[in-house]
């Protein structure tokens, strides 16, 4: 039995600004996480949906990186402007937001 219907991990890793890999923290990761948490709370999903910060997900070039389980759908370049769509489409309704996915098979349109 899965403890949550969906478990959402948002990379909030912070690196030194001189690091060439960059980091999700410098790309508004905290704002993205806070908005997702608020939407889940406002929807009354406590105990059904879990929104978590994550350390480095090793996709710095795609930051802000998010992964949603149990589907294991990876998202990249998520900004605050994408959060409502991601929440309503995927977290609530189980429909991945294709334009933000970074886990598509080789050759798929990105």
Backbone as a printed PyTorch tensor [residue, N CA C, xyz], in Angstrom:
tensor([[[  0.8440,  -1.1890,   0.0000],
         [  0.0000,   0.0000,   0.0000],
         [  0.8840,   1.2450,   0.0000]],

        [[  0.5820,   2.1800,  -0.8760],
         [  1.3570,   3.4040,  -0.9530],
         [  0.7890,   4.3940,   0.0800]],

        [[  1.6910,   5.0440,   0.8250],
         [  1.1980,   5.9630,   1.8490],
         [  0.5160,   7.2200,   1.2870]],

        [[  0.8770,   7.6200,   0.0660],
         [  0.2880,   8.8180,  -0.5350],
         [ -0.1610,   8.5030,  -1.9550]],

        [[ -1.1940,   9.1820,  -2.3950],
         [ -1.6160,   9.0370,  -3.7900],
         [ -0.5270,   9.5500,  -4.7250]],

        [[  0.0780,  10.6690,  -4.3410],
         [  1.2070,  11.2200,  -5.0930],
         [  2.1880,  11.8210,  -4.1110]],

        [[  3.4660,  11.6700,  -4.4360],
         [  4.5410,  12.2400,  -3.6270],
         [  5.3810,  13.0830,  -4.5790]],

        [[  5.4570,  14.3690,  -4.2850],
         [  6.1060,  15.3360,  -5.1720],
         [  7.3880,  15.8370,  -4.5070]],

        [[  8.5070,  15.6500,  -5.1950],
         [  9.8070,  16.1040,  -4.7090],
         [ 10.2700,  17.2880,  -5.5540]],

        [[ 10.5870,  18.3950,  -4.8970],
         [ 11.0860,  19.5910,  -5.5660],
         [ 12.5240,  19.8100,  -5.1370]],

        [[ 13.4350,  19.8310,  -6.0830],
         [ 14.8290,  20.0910,  -5.7490],
         [ 14.9530,  21.5340,  -5.2760]],

        [[ 15.5060,  21.6900,  -4.0870],
         [ 15.7680,  23.0290,  -3.5460],
         [ 17.2530,  23.1720,  -3.2160]],

        [[ 18.0590,  22.3320,  -3.8510],
         [ 19.4960,  22.3350,  -3.5830],
         [ 20.1180,  23.6860,  -3.9090]],

        [[ 21.0570,  24.0840,  -3.0520],
         [ 21.7630,  25.3580,  -3.2490],
         [ 23.2520,  25.0870,  -3.3910]],

        [[ 23.8260,  25.6170,  -4.4470],
         [ 25.2630,  25.5150,  -4.6930],
         [ 25.8760,  26.9060,  -4.6240]],

        [[ 27.1860,  26.9270,  -4.5070],
         [ 27.9190,  28.1810,  -4.5800],
         [ 27.6060,  28.8340,  -5.9300]],

        [[ 27.3570,  30.1300,  -5.9490],
         [ 27.0340,  30.8070,  -7.2170],
         [ 28.0810,  30.6380,  -8.3110]],

        [[ 29.3150,  30.3390,  -7.9380],
         [ 30.3580,  30.1670,  -8.9520],
         [ 30.3510,  28.7670,  -9.5700]],

        [[ 29.5380,  27.8570,  -9.0470],
         [ 29.4870,  26.4980,  -9.5770],
         [ 28.8510,  26.5220, -10.9660]],

        [[ 29.5430,  25.9860, -11.9780],
         [ 29.0240,  26.0380, -13.3460],
         [ 27.7320,  25.2340, -13.5510]],

        [[ 27.4410,  24.2760, -12.6600],
         [ 26.2130,  23.4890, -12.7990],
         [ 24.9740,  24.2980, -12.4440]],

        [[ 25.1610,  25.3770, -11.6860],
         [ 24.0060,  26.1340, -11.2240],
         [ 23.2710,  25.3450, -10.1560]],

        [[ 22.0870,  25.8000,  -9.7910],
         [ 21.2950,  25.0840,  -8.7900],
         [ 19.8440,  25.5020,  -8.8810]],

        [[ 18.9910,  24.6300,  -8.3740],
         [ 17.5530,  24.9040,  -8.3990],
         [ 17.1780,  26.0430,  -7.4590]],

        [[ 17.8900,  26.1650,  -6.3430],
         [ 17.5640,  27.2220,  -5.3800],
         [ 17.6380,  28.5980,  -6.0300]],

        [[ 18.5650,  28.7920,  -6.9310],
         [ 18.7130,  30.1020,  -7.5720],
         [ 17.6730,  30.3360,  -8.6660]],

        [[ 16.8400,  29.3320,  -8.9230],
         [ 15.8200,  29.4280,  -9.9770],
         [ 14.4090,  29.4040,  -9.3930]],

        [[ 14.2510,  29.9350,  -8.1870],
         [ 12.9420,  30.0670,  -7.5350],
         [ 12.3540,  28.7590,  -7.0120]],

        [[ 13.2080,  27.8020,  -6.6490],
         [ 12.7200,  26.5180,  -6.1400],
         [ 11.8670,  26.6770,  -4.8860]],

        [[ 12.2540,  27.5640,  -3.9860],
         [ 11.4610,  27.7400,  -2.7630],
         [ 10.0720,  28.2820,  -3.0680]],

        [[  9.9920,  29.1830,  -4.0220],
         [  8.6850,  29.7290,  -4.4190],
         [  7.8190,  28.6440,  -5.0510]],

        [[  8.4170,  27.8150,  -5.8960],
         [  7.6990,  26.7080,  -6.5340],
         [  7.1810,  25.7520,  -5.4600]],

        [[  8.0370,  25.3750,  -4.5290],
         [  7.6460,  24.4540,  -3.4570],
         [  6.5410,  25.0470,  -2.5940]],

        [[  6.6980,  26.2930,  -2.1910],
         [  5.6880,  26.9350,  -1.3420],
         [  4.3230,  26.9910,  -2.0220]],

        [[  4.3200,  27.3040,  -3.2960],
         [  3.0480,  27.3760,  -4.0360],
         [  2.3980,  25.9970,  -4.1420]],

        [[  3.1840,  24.9650,  -4.4380],
         [  2.6260,  23.6140,  -4.5030],
         [  2.0400,  23.1950,  -3.1550]],

        [[  2.7630,  23.4880,  -2.0750],
         [  2.2730,  23.1480,  -0.7370],
         [  0.9640,  23.8850,  -0.4320]],

        [[  0.8890,  25.1550,  -0.8000],
         [ -0.3320,  25.9240,  -0.5520],
         [ -1.5100,  25.3570,  -1.3400]],

        [[ -1.2750,  25.0330,  -2.6040],
         [ -2.3490,  24.4730,  -3.4200],
         [ -2.8500,  23.1540,  -2.8400]],

        [[ -1.9310,  22.3030,  -2.3880],
         [ -2.3230,  21.0210,  -1.7880],
         [ -3.1090,  21.2460,  -0.4970]],

        [[ -2.6360,  22.1780,   0.3210],
         [ -3.3270,  22.4910,   1.5780],
         [ -4.7260,  23.0360,   1.2950]],

        [[ -4.8110,  24.0080,   0.3790],
         [ -6.0990,  24.6310,   0.0520],
         [ -7.0890,  23.6240,  -0.5310]],

        [[ -6.5720,  22.5970,  -1.2020],
         [ -7.4350,  21.5670,  -1.7960],
         [ -7.8260,  20.5010,  -0.7720]],

        [[ -7.3330,  20.6190,   0.4600],
         [ -7.6840,  19.6590,   1.5100],
         [ -7.0720,  18.2880,   1.3040]],

        [[ -5.8560,  18.2500,   0.7860],
         [ -5.2260,  16.9760,   0.4360],
         [ -4.2640,  16.4490,   1.4810]],

        [[ -4.2910,  16.9860,   2.6740],
         [ -3.3990,  16.5040,   3.7410],
         [ -3.5940,  14.9990,   3.9260]],

        [[ -2.4790,  14.2820,   3.9470],
         [ -2.5210,  12.8360,   4.1040],
         [ -2.6990,  12.0700,   2.8020]],

        [[ -3.0680,  12.7610,   1.7300],
         [ -3.2360,  12.1010,   0.4280],
         [ -2.1090,  12.4450,  -0.5380]],

        [[ -1.6510,  13.6970,  -0.4600],
         [ -0.5920,  14.1940,  -1.3440],
         [  0.5200,  14.7270,  -0.4580]],

        [[  1.7620,  14.3730,  -0.7790],
         [  2.9220,  14.8570,  -0.0170],
         [  3.7830,  15.7030,  -0.9340]],

        [[  4.0870,  16.9180,  -0.5010],
         [  4.9580,  17.8360,  -1.2390],
         [  6.2180,  18.0040,  -0.3940]],

        [[  7.3910,  17.6720,  -0.9510],
         [  8.6510,  17.6860,  -0.2100],
         [  9.7420,  18.4590,  -0.9230]],

        [[ 10.6070,  19.0670,  -0.1300],
         [ 11.8800,  19.5440,  -0.6700],
         [ 12.7740,  18.3290,  -0.8680]],

        [[ 13.6560,  18.4270,  -1.8320],
         [ 14.6390,  17.3630,  -2.0450],
         [ 16.0060,  18.0210,  -2.1760]],

        [[ 17.0250,  17.2690,  -1.8210],
         [ 18.3800,  17.6960,  -2.1130],
         [ 18.5940,  17.5720,  -3.6050]],

        [[ 19.8230,  17.6110,  -4.0200],
         [ 20.1410,  17.5740,  -5.4410],
         [ 19.5680,  16.3240,  -6.1030]],

        [[ 18.8310,  16.5320,  -7.1900],
         [ 18.2940,  15.4300,  -7.9920],
         [ 19.1770,  15.1720,  -9.2120]],

        [[ 20.3300,  15.8440,  -9.2610],
         [ 21.3460,  15.6600, -10.2970],
         [ 20.8530,  15.9980, -11.7030]],

        [[ 19.9910,  16.9810, -11.7830],
         [ 19.5400,  17.4930, -13.0720],
         [ 19.5970,  19.0160, -13.0400]],

        [[ 20.7250,  19.4980, -12.5820],
         [ 20.9050,  20.9360, -12.3460],
         [ 20.6050,  21.7650, -13.5910]],

        [[ 20.9890,  21.2550, -14.7530],
         [ 20.7790,  22.0060, -15.9920],
         [ 19.2970,  22.1390, -16.3250]],

        [[ 18.4410,  21.3010, -15.7080],
         [ 17.0030,  21.3410, -15.9470],
         [ 16.2370,  21.9970, -14.8080]],

        [[ 16.9290,  22.6600, -13.8870],
         [ 16.2640,  23.1820, -12.6940],
         [ 15.2800,  24.2870, -12.9990]],

        [[ 14.2870,  24.4380, -12.2340],
         [ 13.8700,  23.7030, -11.0540],
         [ 13.3670,  22.3210, -11.5030]],

        [[ 13.9110,  21.2880, -10.8590],
         [ 13.5560,  19.9150, -11.1770],
         [ 12.5510,  19.3960, -10.1580]],

        [[ 11.5460,  18.6830, -10.6680],
         [ 10.5050,  18.0770,  -9.8410],
         [ 10.3040,  16.6490, -10.3230]],

        [[ 10.0820,  15.7340,  -9.3870],
         [  9.7040,  14.3680,  -9.7580],
         [  8.4560,  14.0030,  -8.9610]],

        [[  7.5050,  13.3790,  -9.6570],
         [  6.2230,  13.0130,  -9.0570],
         [  6.0930,  11.4940,  -9.0700]],

        [[  5.8820,  10.9410,  -7.8830],
         [  5.6690,   9.5030,  -7.7170],
         [  4.2270,   9.2520,  -7.3010]],

        [[  3.6360,   8.1120,  -7.6310],
         [  4.2910,   6.8800,  -8.0300],
         [  4.5870,   6.7690,  -9.5210]],

        [[  4.1960,   7.7650, -10.3150],
         [  4.4040,   7.6610, -11.7620],
         [  5.8490,   7.8310, -12.1890]],

        [[  6.6820,   8.4200, -11.3310],
         [  8.0840,   8.7000, -11.6400],
         [  8.2120,   9.5980, -12.8660]],

        [[  7.4030,  10.6370, -12.9060],
         [  7.4590,  11.6250, -13.9820],
         [  8.3790,  12.7530, -13.5310]],

        [[  9.3720,  13.0410, -14.3710],
         [ 10.3580,  14.0910, -14.0940],
         [ 10.0170,  15.3360, -14.8880]],

        [[ 10.0830,  16.4820, -14.1940],
         [  9.8520,  17.7760, -14.8140],
         [ 11.0890,  18.6330, -14.6670]],

        [[ 11.2950,  19.5190, -15.6400],
         [ 12.4220,  20.4340, -15.5750],
         [ 12.0440,  21.8280, -16.0050]],

        [[ 12.8920,  22.7650, -15.6050],
         [ 12.6810,  24.1740, -15.9330],
         [ 11.3120,  24.6650, -15.4670]],

        [[ 10.8950,  24.1720, -14.3120],
         [  9.6080,  24.5640, -13.7470],
         [  9.7790,  25.9090, -13.0570]],

        [[  8.9580,  26.8470, -13.4350],
         [  8.9660,  28.1600, -12.8020],
         [  7.6760,  28.3810, -12.0430]],

        [[  7.6390,  29.4290, -11.2440],
         [  6.4210,  29.7380, -10.4980],
         [  5.1810,  29.8200, -11.3920]],

        [[  5.3680,  30.2700, -12.6240],
         [  4.2410,  30.4040, -13.5520],
         [  3.6860,  29.0590, -14.0180]],

        [[  4.4050,  27.9580, -13.7800],
         [  3.9790,  26.6280, -14.2020],
         [  3.2790,  25.8340, -13.1000]],

        [[  3.3690,  26.3040, -11.8860],
         [  2.9450,  25.5130, -10.7290],
         [  1.4550,  25.1920, -10.7430]],

        [[  0.6130,  26.1510, -11.0220],
         [ -0.8270,  25.8920, -10.9840],
         [ -1.2160,  24.8130, -12.0020]],

        [[ -0.6710,  24.9130, -13.2070],
         [ -0.9600,  23.9110, -14.2320],
         [ -0.4700,  22.5330, -13.7960]],

        [[  0.7540,  22.4520, -13.3130],
         [  1.3130,  21.1700, -12.8770],
         [  0.4590,  20.5710, -11.7540]],

        [[  0.0590,  21.3990, -10.8150],
         [ -0.7520,  20.9120,  -9.6990],
         [ -2.1080,  20.4010, -10.1880]],

        [[ -2.8330,  21.2320, -10.9380],
         [ -4.1740,  20.8450, -11.3600],
         [ -4.1790,  19.6840, -12.3460]],

        [[ -3.2410,  19.6830, -13.2670],
         [ -3.2160,  18.6100, -14.2610],
         [ -2.6750,  17.2990, -13.6900]],

        [[ -1.4790,  17.3370, -13.1110],
         [ -0.8520,  16.0820, -12.6990],
         [ -1.1990,  15.6840, -11.2710]],

        [[ -0.9440,  16.5610, -10.3240],
         [ -1.1370,  16.1890,  -8.9260],
         [ -2.6010,  15.8470,  -8.6580]],

        [[ -3.5130,  16.6530,  -9.1450],
         [ -4.9320,  16.3840,  -8.9010],
         [ -5.5310,  15.3540,  -9.8450]],

        [[ -5.1920,  15.4520, -11.1250],
         [ -5.8970,  14.6600, -12.1310],
         [ -5.0800,  13.5770, -12.8110]],

        [[ -3.8120,  13.4420, -12.4340],
         [ -3.0070,  12.3420, -12.9650],
         [ -2.5920,  12.4840, -14.4130]],

        [[ -2.6780,  13.6920, -14.9630],
         [ -2.2900,  13.9180, -16.3620],
         [ -0.9760,  14.6870, -16.3910]],

        [[  0.1350,  14.0240, -16.7080],
         [  1.4210,  14.7320, -16.7570],
         [  1.3720,  15.9180, -17.7200]],

        [[  2.1240,  16.9460, -17.3710],
         [  2.2200,  18.1560, -18.1940],
         [  3.3790,  17.9330, -19.1640]],

        [[  3.0370,  17.5340, -20.3540],
         [  4.0340,  17.0910, -21.3380],
         [  5.0780,  18.1540, -21.6400]],

        [[  4.7070,  19.3960, -21.7140],
         [  5.6510,  20.4500, -22.0950],
         [  6.7630,  20.6500, -21.0740]],

        [[  6.5710,  20.1760, -19.8450],
         [  7.5820,  20.3310, -18.7930],
         [  8.3730,  19.0500, -18.5320]],

        [[  7.9950,  17.9600, -19.1510],
         [  8.6480,  16.6750, -18.8730],
         [ 10.0790,  16.6420, -19.3850]],

        [[ 10.9260,  15.9860, -18.6100],
         [ 12.3200,  15.7700, -19.0320],
         [ 12.6290,  14.2920, -19.0940]],

        [[ 11.6290,  13.4430, -18.9540],
         [ 11.8320,  11.9910, -18.9560],
         [ 11.2580,  11.3080, -20.1680]],

        [[ 10.9960,  12.0910, -21.2180],
         [ 10.4220,  11.5060, -22.4290],
         [ 11.4490,  10.6730, -23.1860]],

        [[ 10.9650,   9.6740, -23.8820],
         [ 11.8890,   8.8410, -24.6430],
         [ 12.6750,   9.6420, -25.6820]],

        [[ 13.8390,   9.1290, -26.0480],
         [ 14.6620,   9.7840, -27.0790],
         [ 13.8380,   9.9850, -28.3370]],

        [[ 13.9800,  11.1500, -28.9320],
         [ 13.2560,  11.4570, -30.1710],
         [ 11.9210,  12.1330, -29.9550]],

        [[ 11.4150,  12.1330, -28.7250],
         [ 10.1410,  12.7980, -28.4640],
         [ 10.3520,  14.3080, -28.5220]],

        [[  9.3430,  15.0220, -28.9590],
         [  9.4310,  16.4800, -28.9930],
         [  9.6280,  17.0080, -27.5910]],

        [[ 10.4910,  17.9900, -27.4500],
         [ 10.7340,  18.5860, -26.1280],
         [ 10.2540,  19.9940, -26.0890]]])
